[in-house]
């Protein structure tokens, strides 16, 4: 899974001096890094390092007390998740939040919701332009289903699928929003080796075929080092390393953090 052939564009996302606290607990302290277009950018660190909090700041779930995030040239202190989704930022979460009683197809269609322009009444009646719009959305969803190789379960309720396939559906729902930046929070957590290999392949294909910029949190260091172009390392809410996988492997502060050296 070589990353050597990829070419990157300008900085699409920049985090500058972001600090986030909950009462007296500091989740992030003056964190700064950037993400370039078409890059796979990993954020790693021990448990409790602030990784998920960082993604929550980027897509507007949390509002930092200090610092700002610049996305596509627009600097902002805070953004709400709805606005983030409309501007091209999609997100998956550690814990699956799929509609378990709905089919795979309907879960992916839910990811198209922000792109639906027809009034809800016309959508319900499925007539005229509303029907044509629905057909167009269904066509795009079917393309994603083919891409993720889940045609055989397209009409199966998600709750009946094995965990690895549910994670693939979660990825598909995020892709249905056609994001420019895709935030993946531990997409391979709980998977076996074969499922991880499949997910790695899909992530690389999303980046290559769709041109999607990816920001990835993952605990499997083998996966991180194979997939990522650059890696940011957090520990106790602070950035302690930032560079290529080879640079991170040689960073003593990162080695100490993962070996449990006292701070």
Wavefront OBJ file of the C-alpha trace (Angstrom):
o trace
v 0.000 0.000 0.000
v 2.543 2.562 -1.148
v 1.739 6.258 -0.917
v 4.737 7.384 -2.965
v 2.838 8.102 -6.192
v 0.254 10.479 -4.756
v 0.458 14.188 -5.506
v -0.973 16.733 -3.097
v -2.616 20.086 -3.642
v -2.767 23.177 -1.489
v -3.645 23.187 2.189
v -7.389 22.545 2.449
v -7.607 22.402 6.253
v -5.480 24.152 8.860
v -5.733 23.854 12.645
v -4.067 26.751 14.451
v -3.480 26.936 18.199
v -6.644 25.036 19.114
v -7.289 24.558 22.828
v -10.320 22.773 24.236
v -11.245 22.191 27.868
v -14.178 20.669 29.718
v -14.239 22.366 33.087
v -10.757 21.835 34.486
v -9.918 19.012 32.089
v -7.788 20.065 29.105
v -8.596 17.913 26.081
v -6.436 19.894 23.622
v -3.709 22.469 24.229
v -2.493 24.765 21.434
v -2.628 22.117 18.718
v -1.599 23.154 15.199
v -1.260 21.147 11.977
v -2.499 21.248 8.388
v -3.983 18.889 5.812
v -3.320 19.099 2.083
v -5.768 18.225 -0.671
v -5.711 14.549 -1.694
v -3.674 13.617 1.391
v -4.263 10.801 3.847
v -3.456 12.469 7.163
v -3.358 10.333 10.305
v -3.857 11.514 13.881
v -2.525 9.040 16.434
v -1.807 8.904 20.141
v -2.461 6.858 23.274
v -5.983 6.529 24.675
v -7.209 9.872 26.011
v -4.758 11.870 23.896
v -7.484 14.083 22.399
v -7.782 12.525 18.943
v -11.577 12.283 18.749
v -11.877 15.707 20.371
v -9.788 17.083 17.521
v -12.129 15.616 14.907
v -15.086 16.977 16.867
v -13.571 20.461 16.671
v -13.014 20.156 12.918
v -16.611 19.202 12.132
v -18.217 21.494 14.691
v -19.364 19.134 17.446
v -17.047 20.936 19.903
v -16.204 24.654 19.903
v -12.646 25.408 21.082
v -11.924 28.081 23.655
v -8.841 29.209 21.732
v -7.488 28.947 18.210
v -9.212 28.498 14.880
v -9.751 26.088 12.024
v -9.322 27.296 8.445
v -11.181 25.254 5.834
v -10.859 26.067 2.134
v -9.506 29.514 2.996
v -12.236 30.399 5.515
v -11.003 30.862 9.080
v -13.462 30.168 11.883
v -13.486 29.618 15.614
v -16.502 27.316 15.504
v -18.737 25.558 13.003
v -21.906 23.587 13.554
v -22.026 20.026 12.154
v -24.799 20.871 9.679
v -22.746 23.653 8.133
v -19.666 21.430 8.100
v -21.564 18.736 6.198
v -22.886 21.262 3.679
v -19.378 22.613 3.097
v -17.976 19.170 2.269
v -16.818 17.621 5.552
v -18.184 14.131 6.293
v -17.549 12.036 9.383
v -17.692 8.495 10.706
v -17.629 7.752 14.423
v -16.013 5.163 16.696
v -19.408 3.785 17.668
v -21.701 2.906 14.788
v -24.792 5.100 14.542
v -26.542 3.375 11.672
v -30.300 2.881 11.338
v -30.286 -0.801 12.275
v -33.831 -1.554 11.113
v -33.318 0.037 7.698
v -31.698 -1.588 4.698
v -28.179 -0.867 3.492
v -29.647 1.035 0.548
v -31.823 3.241 2.772
v -28.934 3.956 5.157
v -26.854 5.209 2.249
v -29.762 7.255 0.917
v -29.862 8.979 4.321
v -26.384 10.251 3.532
v -27.829 12.112 0.530
v -30.306 14.056 2.659
v -28.516 17.420 2.422
v -28.539 17.179 -1.364
v -32.291 16.680 -1.665
v -33.897 19.890 -2.922
v -37.561 18.924 -3.311
v -40.093 19.700 -0.534
v -40.756 16.806 1.821
v -44.372 16.436 0.629
v -43.302 15.949 -2.988
v -40.646 13.502 -1.856
v -43.317 11.487 -0.057
v -45.618 11.515 -3.092
v -42.714 10.615 -5.416
v -44.076 12.536 -8.393
v -42.608 14.791 -11.094
v -39.271 16.404 -10.299
v -39.205 14.756 -6.846
v -39.255 11.317 -8.458
v -36.517 12.287 -10.909
v -34.416 13.597 -8.026
v -34.903 10.370 -6.076
v -33.876 8.289 -9.079
v -30.679 10.334 -9.433
v -29.841 9.889 -5.735
v -30.545 6.171 -5.889
v -28.240 5.850 -8.895
v -25.386 7.480 -6.971
v -26.025 5.262 -3.948
v -25.997 2.148 -6.143
v -22.599 3.236 -7.480
v -21.258 3.442 -3.920
v -22.733 0.035 -3.109
v -20.902 -1.410 -6.114
v -17.698 0.405 -5.134
v -17.802 -1.050 -1.595
v -18.727 -4.514 -2.887
v -21.886 -4.822 -0.778
v -24.367 -5.551 -3.574
v -25.322 -8.871 -1.982
v -26.633 -7.133 1.169
v -28.091 -3.970 -0.369
v -31.636 -4.795 0.814
v -30.634 -6.403 4.127
v -31.428 -4.574 7.393
v -28.111 -3.223 8.684
v -28.664 -4.686 12.149
v -28.450 -8.200 10.687
v -25.025 -7.646 9.119
v -21.709 -8.708 10.682
v -19.703 -5.925 12.283
v -17.181 -5.574 9.455
v -19.910 -5.015 6.869
v -21.651 -2.504 9.143
v -18.412 -0.497 9.229
v -18.359 -0.592 5.437
v -21.939 0.700 5.325
v -20.915 3.495 7.709
v -18.161 4.472 5.282
v -20.642 4.315 2.407
v -23.104 6.632 4.124
v -20.335 9.205 4.604
v -19.302 8.845 0.952
v -22.902 9.383 -0.148
v -22.522 13.017 0.938
v -19.702 13.403 -1.642
v -17.277 14.995 0.839
v -14.110 16.839 -0.040
v -12.695 15.964 3.392
v -13.579 12.669 5.064
v -12.951 12.280 8.814
v -12.580 8.623 9.856
v -12.602 7.882 13.594
v -11.080 4.421 14.089
v -12.627 2.863 10.968
v -10.928 -0.478 11.675
v -11.635 -0.801 15.404
v -12.842 -4.289 16.286
v -12.075 -5.772 12.868
v -10.178 -8.960 12.127
v -7.129 -8.999 9.838
v -9.083 -9.718 6.649
v -11.641 -6.992 7.373
v -8.836 -4.509 8.048
v -7.195 -5.353 4.735
v -10.479 -4.733 2.929
v -11.035 -1.413 4.698
v -7.478 -0.274 3.921
v -8.098 -1.027 0.259
v -11.343 0.953 0.239
v -9.752 3.942 1.986
v -6.943 4.042 -0.575
v -9.452 3.714 -3.416
v -11.615 6.538 -2.001
v -8.540 8.738 -1.885
v -7.354 7.735 -5.352
v -10.565 7.374 -7.379
v -12.710 10.065 -5.727
v -9.839 12.431 -4.885
v -11.137 12.684 -1.319
v -8.868 14.116 1.356
v -8.858 11.839 4.404
v -8.122 12.552 8.053
v -7.805 9.264 9.899
v -7.656 8.195 13.542
v -6.418 4.633 13.993
v -4.668 2.624 16.727
v -3.176 -0.045 14.467
v 0.284 1.387 13.805
v 0.930 -0.965 10.906
v -2.171 0.376 9.174
v -1.250 3.991 9.956
v 2.269 3.710 8.639
v 1.130 1.952 5.448
v -1.788 4.256 4.633
v -0.680 7.700 5.735
v 1.247 10.413 3.952
v 1.796 12.390 7.148
v 1.088 11.674 10.799
v 0.253 14.042 13.672
v 0.802 12.620 17.158
v -1.115 13.799 20.225
v -0.330 12.998 23.851
v -2.277 14.448 26.771
v -3.859 16.910 24.340
v -0.573 18.289 23.017
v 1.045 17.805 19.611
v 4.314 15.940 20.205
v 5.142 14.887 16.648
v 4.223 15.769 13.067
v 5.790 14.391 9.913
v 6.074 11.476 7.518
v 5.682 7.929 8.840
v 9.468 7.477 8.772
v 9.983 10.685 10.751
v 7.383 9.629 13.313
v 8.988 6.204 13.741
v 12.248 7.934 14.679
v 10.705 10.597 16.947
v 11.849 9.950 20.522
v 8.926 11.824 22.104
v 6.515 9.582 20.188
v 8.441 6.458 21.170
v 8.328 7.525 24.822
v 4.590 8.207 24.695
v 3.794 4.772 23.289
v 6.180 3.006 25.662
v 4.580 4.726 28.639
v 7.570 6.821 29.748
v 6.546 9.149 32.571
v 5.903 12.782 31.693
l 1 2 3 4 5 6 7 8 9 10 11 12 13 14 15 16 17 18 19 20 21 22 23 24 25 26 27 28 29 30 31 32 33 34 35 36 37 38 39 40 41 42 43 44 45 46 47 48 49 50 51 52 53 54 55 56 57 58 59 60 61 62 63 64 65 66 67 68 69 70 71 72 73 74 75 76 77 78 79 80 81 82 83 84 85 86 87 88 89 90 91 92 93 94 95 96 97 98 99 100 101 102 103 104 105 106 107 108 109 110 111 112 113 114 115 116 117 118 119 120 121 122 123 124 125 126 127 128 129 130 131 132 133 134 135 136 137 138 139 140 141 142 143 144 145 146 147 148 149 150 151 152 153 154 155 156 157 158 159 160 161 162 163 164 165 166 167 168 169 170 171 172 173 174 175 176 177 178 179 180 181 182 183 184 185 186 187 188 189 190 191 192 193 194 195 196 197 198 199 200 201 202 203 204 205 206 207 208 209 210 211 212 213 214 215 216 217 218 219 220 221 222 223 224 225 226 227 228 229 230 231 232 233 234 235 236 237 238 239 240 241 242 243 244 245 246 247 248 249 250 251 252 253 254 255 256 257 258 259 260 261 262 263
